[in-house]
Amino acid sequence: MTTLKRLLPVALGLFLVASGIAKFATGHVFQYIEYRSGIDLFYPFINNLTGIAEIVAGAAILYRPIRLAGSLLASALMIGAIGFHLSPWLGVSIPTGLADGAATPWDASDFATSTTSVSFFLAIVTGLGSLATARRAHRARNNPEATNDAPATSADADLVRA
């Protein structure tokens, strides 16, 4: 169990960084939200902003002194993602991508006819992992010995308390 607890922040941080980078390569989810909501702000502005926030959250989770802040940011992002998936603007099952030749303004024919629920379930799993990481980081900050995250030296102990 201890190995899992130590690997969770690393896996979570790397996943968030990769997910954030992917937002710059493709944004069909935000394009779909823009199409369904009629609000032009979602793509590319909110798509890119979300990508940056995921990269920052993931990097912060990977860096132990600010892991708590990173995991709280990731939790907030995932609560937002789950909220959008449960809204009429996105839904649990979303198109798997854009159809060939799609261009703005988007309409229903611009999105793939196949759908997936993977991103909704990833948001749930990532959100739960972020909350678990936040809880563990909070405990480590307040009582390093209780979480088995005791620093190796007294200098490291000062960093944990700071």
Backbone as CSV, one residue per row, in Angstrom:
resi,resn,N_x,N_y,N_z,CA_x,CA_y,CA_z,C_x,C_y,C_z
1,MET,0.819,-1.196,0.000,0.000,0.000,0.000,0.862,1.260,0.000
2,THR,1.999,1.216,0.702,2.872,2.374,0.743,3.400,2.712,-0.640
3,THR,3.716,1.702,-1.430,4.198,1.945,-2.793,3.134,2.649,-3.610
4,LEU,1.896,2.206,-3.483,0.796,2.848,-4.200,0.652,4.306,-3.777
5,LYS,0.762,4.568,-2.494,0.640,5.939,-1.992,1.756,6.826,-2.505
6,ARG,2.923,6.254,-2.717,4.043,7.034,-3.238,3.973,7.203,-4.749
7,LEU,3.391,6.223,-5.430,3.289,6.298,-6.882,2.119,7.159,-7.355
8,LEU,1.075,7.270,-6.553,-0.109,8.035,-6.951,0.223,9.471,-7.342
9,PRO,0.967,10.229,-6.529,1.264,11.608,-6.942,2.085,11.677,-8.226
10,VAL,3.001,10.746,-8.403,3.822,10.752,-9.621,2.949,10.461,-10.842
11,ALA,2.141,9.418,-10.756,1.263,9.065,-11.878,0.269,10.192,-12.155
12,LEU,-0.300,10.744,-11.111,-1.272,11.830,-11.254,-0.623,13.064,-11.876
13,GLY,0.537,13.431,-11.371,1.238,14.597,-11.904,1.599,14.434,-13.372
14,LEU,2.139,13.268,-13.726,2.503,13.018,-15.122,1.274,12.997,-16.026
15,PHE,0.179,12.399,-15.540,-1.055,12.369,-16.329,-1.572,13.778,-16.580
16,LEU,-1.569,14.621,-15.553,-2.075,15.983,-15.712,-1.204,16.805,-16.671
17,VAL,0.108,16.636,-16.579,0.994,17.349,-17.504,0.725,16.891,-18.936
18,ALA,0.626,15.580,-19.136,0.354,15.049,-20.481,-1.015,15.501,-20.988
19,SER,-2.005,15.488,-20.116,-3.350,15.924,-20.500,-3.362,17.407,-20.855
20,GLY,-2.629,18.202,-20.102,-2.546,19.631,-20.395,-1.870,19.902,-21.727
21,ILE,-0.794,19.176,-22.007,-0.103,19.331,-23.287,-1.020,18.924,-24.438
22,ALA,-1.784,17.863,-24.230,-2.695,17.381,-25.280,-3.763,18.417,-25.636
23,LYS,-4.095,19.287,-24.694,-5.104,20.321,-24.970,-4.646,21.238,-26.109
24,PHE,-3.332,21.395,-26.269,-2.818,22.264,-27.327,-2.787,21.561,-28.677
25,ALA,-2.835,20.242,-28.668,-2.830,19.478,-29.922,-4.237,19.276,-30.461
26,THR,-5.185,19.098,-29.567,-6.565,18.873,-29.975,-7.490,19.494,-28.938
27,GLY,-8.582,19.983,-29.386,-9.513,20.604,-28.458,-10.948,20.291,-28.786
28,HIS,-11.182,19.103,-29.339,-12.534,18.813,-29.819,-13.582,18.858,-28.707
29,VAL,-13.191,18.586,-27.468,-14.148,18.651,-26.361,-14.621,20.094,-26.179
30,PHE,-13.679,21.018,-26.191,-14.046,22.422,-26.023,-14.752,22.962,-27.268
31,GLN,-14.401,22.446,-28.429,-15.125,22.825,-29.641,-16.574,22.344,-29.564
32,TYR,-16.761,21.158,-29.007,-18.105,20.608,-28.852,-18.913,21.443,-27.853
33,ILE,-18.275,21.838,-26.750,-18.957,22.690,-25.770,-19.327,24.021,-26.419
34,GLU,-18.409,24.561,-27.210,-18.694,25.826,-27.896,-19.878,25.679,-28.841
35,TYR,-19.900,24.597,-29.585,-21.018,24.337,-30.509,-22.336,24.205,-29.747
36,ARG,-22.321,23.406,-28.668,-23.564,23.160,-27.927,-24.039,24.380,-27.148
37,SER,-23.097,25.178,-26.622,-23.485,26.319,-25.791,-23.695,27.597,-26.601
38,GLY,-23.013,27.692,-27.746,-23.081,28.919,-28.529,-22.163,30.012,-28.009
39,ILE,-21.309,29.681,-27.042,-20.382,30.652,-26.452,-19.017,30.477,-27.104
40,ASP,-18.549,31.491,-27.819,-17.307,31.406,-28.583,-16.048,31.392,-27.722
41,LEU,-16.166,31.592,-26.449,-15.021,31.686,-25.552,-14.362,30.332,-25.272
42,PHE,-15.093,29.248,-25.473,-14.578,27.945,-25.079,-13.377,27.479,-25.906
43,TYR,-13.397,27.770,-27.195,-12.277,27.337,-28.022,-11.772,28.504,-28.835
44,PRO,-10.500,28.834,-28.757,-9.407,28.149,-28.084,-9.097,28.687,-26.694
45,PHE,-9.715,29.801,-26.263,-9.313,30.452,-25.019,-9.408,29.541,-23.795
46,ILE,-10.584,29.034,-23.478,-10.732,28.209,-22.272,-10.010,26.872,-22.445
47,ASN,-9.959,26.357,-23.664,-9.192,25.147,-23.942,-7.724,25.344,-23.540
48,ASN,-7.110,26.433,-23.993,-5.707,26.699,-23.685,-5.495,27.014,-22.207
49,LEU,-6.404,27.767,-21.620,-6.313,28.093,-20.204,-6.381,26.821,-19.351
50,THR,-7.269,25.912,-19.717,-7.378,24.639,-19.004,-6.107,23.826,-19.174
51,GLY,-5.541,23.817,-20.376,-4.290,23.105,-20.619,-3.163,23.627,-19.743
52,ILE,-3.041,24.934,-19.663,-2.006,25.546,-18.819,-2.236,25.185,-17.355
53,ALA,-3.483,25.272,-16.895,-3.804,24.953,-15.499,-3.486,23.487,-15.181
54,GLU,-3.762,22.576,-16.118,-3.451,21.161,-15.887,-1.945,20.933,-15.820
55,ILE,-1.184,21.613,-16.661,0.276,21.489,-16.621,0.820,22.017,-15.297
56,VAL,0.327,23.168,-14.867,0.762,23.757,-13.596,0.396,22.833,-12.430
57,ALA,-0.831,22.330,-12.412,-1.262,21.431,-11.335,-0.406,20.166,-11.307
58,GLY,-0.173,19.574,-12.476,0.633,18.357,-12.546,2.057,18.586,-12.083
59,ALA,2.669,19.686,-12.524,4.037,20.000,-12.111,4.099,20.253,-10.610
60,ALA,3.104,20.935,-10.067,3.070,21.207,-8.624,2.913,19.918,-7.826
61,ILE,2.138,18.991,-8.310,1.975,17.709,-7.625,3.299,16.934,-7.620
62,LEU,4.051,17.052,-8.676,5.333,16.347,-8.759,6.391,16.945,-7.836
63,TYR,6.230,18.199,-7.455,7.188,18.884,-6.584,6.630,18.898,-5.161
64,ARG,7.166,18.053,-4.295,6.587,17.790,-2.978,6.263,19.035,-2.136
65,PRO,7.124,20.069,-2.092,6.786,21.212,-1.230,5.486,21.929,-1.605
66,ILE,5.049,21.842,-2.851,3.798,22.512,-3.241,2.754,21.509,-3.738
67,ARG,2.917,20.260,-3.335,1.996,19.198,-3.764,0.564,19.483,-3.330
68,LEU,0.381,20.008,-2.148,-0.971,20.293,-1.660,-1.676,21.299,-2.572
69,ALA,-0.986,22.373,-2.924,-1.593,23.384,-3.811,-1.906,22.784,-5.177
70,GLY,-0.999,21.983,-5.704,-1.226,21.351,-7.002,-2.398,20.397,-6.988
71,SER,-2.510,19.626,-5.922,-3.612,18.663,-5.861,-4.955,19.368,-5.639
72,LEU,-4.948,20.485,-4.934,-6.195,21.249,-4.783,-6.609,21.890,-6.111
73,LEU,-5.625,22.393,-6.869,-5.922,22.939,-8.194,-6.459,21.844,-9.110
74,ALA,-5.827,20.680,-9.084,-6.287,19.558,-9.913,-7.696,19.133,-9.502
75,SER,-7.968,19.118,-8.208,-9.312,18.764,-7.735,-10.348,19.750,-8.269
76,ALA,-10.025,21.041,-8.222,-10.948,22.055,-8.726,-11.172,21.881,-10.228
77,LEU,-10.110,21.606,-10.968,-10.247,21.385,-12.413,-11.138,20.184,-12.702
78,MET,-10.963,19.115,-11.945,-11.751,17.904,-12.192,-13.204,18.081,-11.766
79,ILE,-13.451,18.864,-10.722,-14.839,19.174,-10.349,-15.504,19.937,-11.498
80,GLY,-14.778,20.873,-12.090,-15.302,21.594,-13.246,-15.560,20.671,-14.428
81,ALA,-14.612,19.753,-14.677,-14.771,18.813,-15.799,-15.986,17.915,-15.585
82,ILE,-16.143,17.405,-14.379,-17.287,16.544,-14.080,-18.584,17.343,-14.216
83,GLY,-18.556,18.581,-13.745,-19.734,19.445,-13.881,-20.134,19.651,-15.335
84,PHE,-19.164,19.891,-16.200,-19.476,20.062,-17.622,-19.973,18.763,-18.240
85,HIS,-19.394,17.638,-17.827,-19.870,16.358,-18.354,-21.321,16.085,-17.945
86,LEU,-21.719,16.580,-16.808,-23.089,16.369,-16.342,-24.049,17.444,-16.854
87,SER,-23.509,18.445,-17.537,-24.347,19.517,-18.068,-24.877,19.150,-19.450
88,PRO,-25.896,19.849,-19.915,-26.400,19.602,-21.279,-25.420,20.075,-22.354
89,TRP,-24.413,20.875,-21.999,-23.457,21.368,-22.973,-22.461,20.308,-23.411
90,LEU,-22.199,19.322,-22.582,-21.205,18.320,-22.948,-21.789,16.919,-22.885
91,GLY,-22.164,16.476,-21.718,-22.718,15.142,-21.555,-21.653,14.124,-21.183
92,VAL,-22.105,13.001,-20.687,-21.202,11.929,-20.269,-20.542,11.284,-21.476
93,SER,-21.303,11.064,-22.516,-20.788,10.456,-23.742,-20.586,11.549,-24.786
94,ILE,-19.336,11.708,-25.231,-18.993,12.799,-26.147,-18.434,12.255,-27.455
95,PRO,-18.449,13.063,-28.527,-17.850,12.617,-29.791,-16.366,12.321,-29.613
96,THR,-15.866,11.356,-30.360,-14.464,10.968,-30.233,-13.511,11.911,-30.950
97,GLY,-14.019,12.853,-31.693,-13.160,13.808,-32.384,-13.943,14.611,-33.398
98,LEU,-13.188,15.291,-34.231,-13.795,16.082,-35.298,-13.828,15.268,-36.579
99,ALA,-14.852,15.496,-37.379,-14.936,14.851,-38.685,-13.972,15.552,-39.639
100,ASP,-13.607,14.885,-40.711,-12.733,15.490,-41.715,-13.383,16.737,-42.298
101,GLY,-12.587,17.782,-42.451,-13.093,19.003,-43.063,-13.876,19.900,-42.124
102,ALA,-13.837,19.638,-40.821,-14.582,20.462,-39.868,-13.987,21.862,-39.810
103,ALA,-14.853,22.865,-39.748,-14.404,24.251,-39.663,-15.430,25.069,-38.903
104,THR,-14.969,26.171,-38.328,-15.877,27.035,-37.578,-16.790,27.784,-38.529
105,PRO,-17.964,28.171,-38.140,-18.636,27.726,-36.917,-19.055,26.270,-37.048
106,TRP,-18.882,25.523,-35.972,-19.149,24.098,-36.000,-20.640,23.808,-35.999
107,ASP,-20.987,22.702,-36.637,-22.355,22.194,-36.522,-22.271,20.701,-36.249
108,ALA,-23.388,20.058,-36.114,-23.419,18.644,-35.713,-22.623,17.750,-36.658
109,SER,-22.576,18.087,-37.939,-21.867,17.237,-38.896,-20.351,17.345,-38.777
110,ASP,-19.846,18.308,-38.007,-18.402,18.473,-37.847,-17.798,17.538,-36.803
111,PHE,-18.618,16.842,-36.068,-18.123,15.971,-35.011,-18.307,14.512,-35.393
112,ALA,-17.386,13.675,-34.915,-17.450,12.243,-35.212,-18.770,11.672,-34.715
113,THR,-19.267,10.672,-35.415,-20.526,10.055,-35.009,-20.323,9.060,-33.880
114,SER,-19.094,8.559,-33.709,-18.830,7.647,-32.592,-18.612,8.465,-31.319
115,THR,-19.016,7.905,-30.193,-18.891,8.602,-28.920,-18.163,7.729,-27.905
116,THR,-17.713,8.379,-26.840,-17.015,7.680,-25.768,-17.319,8.352,-24.430
117,SER,-17.226,7.583,-23.371,-17.402,8.104,-22.015,-16.081,8.107,-21.253
118,VAL,-15.005,7.804,-21.931,-13.704,7.672,-21.275,-13.301,8.958,-20.569
119,SER,-13.486,10.111,-21.208,-13.041,11.354,-20.572,-13.825,11.647,-19.295
120,PHE,-15.085,11.273,-19.245,-15.873,11.452,-18.025,-15.318,10.585,-16.897
121,PHE,-15.032,9.336,-17.190,-14.497,8.442,-16.161,-13.076,8.831,-15.757
122,LEU,-12.278,9.329,-16.695,-10.948,9.827,-16.350,-11.040,11.038,-15.433
123,ALA,-12.023,11.900,-15.658,-12.211,13.056,-14.783,-12.561,12.610,-13.369
124,ILE,-13.399,11.589,-13.257,-13.759,11.074,-11.930,-12.541,10.472,-11.235
125,VAL,-11.807,9.618,-11.933,-10.639,8.957,-11.340,-9.568,9.989,-10.980
126,THR,-9.327,10.943,-11.879,-8.336,11.984,-11.610,-8.774,12.865,-10.444
127,GLY,-10.052,13.167,-10.375,-10.567,13.952,-9.253,-10.398,13.235,-7.926
128,LEU,-10.726,11.948,-7.897,-10.553,11.174,-6.663,-9.077,11.064,-6.293
129,GLY,-8.226,10.846,-7.288,-6.780,10.788,-7.033,-6.250,12.117,-6.527
130,SER,-6.765,13.211,-7.065,-6.339,14.540,-6.617,-6.764,14.800,-5.176
131,LEU,-7.979,14.400,-4.841,-8.443,14.576,-3.459,-7.635,13.718,-2.488
132,ALA,-7.331,12.485,-2.884,-6.509,11.611,-2.035,-5.107,12.183,-1.867
133,THR,-4.549,12.722,-2.932,-3.215,13.324,-2.865,-3.240,14.575,-2.004
134,ALA,-4.293,15.367,-2.111,-4.419,16.565,-1.276,-4.498,16.181,0.202
135,ARG,-5.265,15.159,0.494,-5.395,14.705,1.890,-4.055,14.244,2.436
136,ARG,-3.344,13.463,1.655,-2.041,12.954,2.094,-1.032,14.093,2.216
137,ALA,-1.036,15.039,1.272,-0.108,16.173,1.332,-0.415,17.059,2.544
138,HIS,-1.682,17.234,2.855,-2.070,18.015,4.029,-1.593,17.335,5.308
139,ARG,-1.776,16.027,5.383,-1.304,15.271,6.554,0.218,15.342,6.667
140,ALA,0.917,15.214,5.552,2.379,15.259,5.567,2.878,16.629,6.008
141,ARG,2.162,17.660,5.614,2.561,19.015,5.986,2.390,19.236,7.485
142,ASN,1.319,18.694,8.063,1.026,18.912,9.475,1.700,17.912,10.399
143,ASN,1.949,16.699,9.908,2.553,15.659,10.740,3.296,14.673,9.838
144,PRO,4.522,14.984,9.443,5.253,14.135,8.502,5.425,12.691,8.973
145,GLU,5.567,12.474,10.255,5.767,11.114,10.764,4.525,10.241,10.601
146,ALA,3.352,10.846,10.656,2.099,10.092,10.571,1.855,9.526,9.182
147,THR,2.427,10.141,8.161,2.192,9.680,6.798,3.358,8.901,6.225
148,ASN,4.389,8.697,7.043,5.562,7.970,6.562,6.310,8.784,5.515
149,ASP,6.115,10.093,5.507,6.814,10.988,4.590,7.832,11.840,5.340
150,ALA,8.356,11.314,6.404,9.297,12.070,7.204,10.519,12.436,6.364
151,PRO,10.941,13.705,6.394,12.114,14.118,5.630,13.372,13.418,6.129
152,ALA,14.337,13.296,5.255,15.569,12.595,5.580,16.447,13.392,6.519
153,THR,16.416,14.729,6.447,17.274,15.564,7.281,16.451,16.625,7.962
154,SER,17.071,17.294,8.954,16.366,18.365,9.650,16.127,19.546,8.726
155,ALA,17.022,19.781,7.745,16.806,20.856,6.777,15.557,20.585,5.950
156,ASP,15.349,19.332,5.579,14.144,18.960,4.835,12.897,19.145,5.715
157,ALA,13.022,18.890,7.010,11.892,19.046,7.925,11.437,20.502,7.945
158,ASP,12.395,21.449,7.881,12.028,22.863,7.847,11.248,23.192,6.574
159,LEU,11.584,22.567,5.456,10.855,22.784,4.205,9.417,22.271,4.311
160,VAL,9.240,21.133,4.952,7.898,20.552,5.085,7.033,21.455,5.945
161,ARG,7.596,22.008,7.026,6.819,22.853,7.919,6.531,24.210,7.304
162,ALA,7.358,24.655,6.383,7.202,25.999,5.795,5.981,26.097,4.914
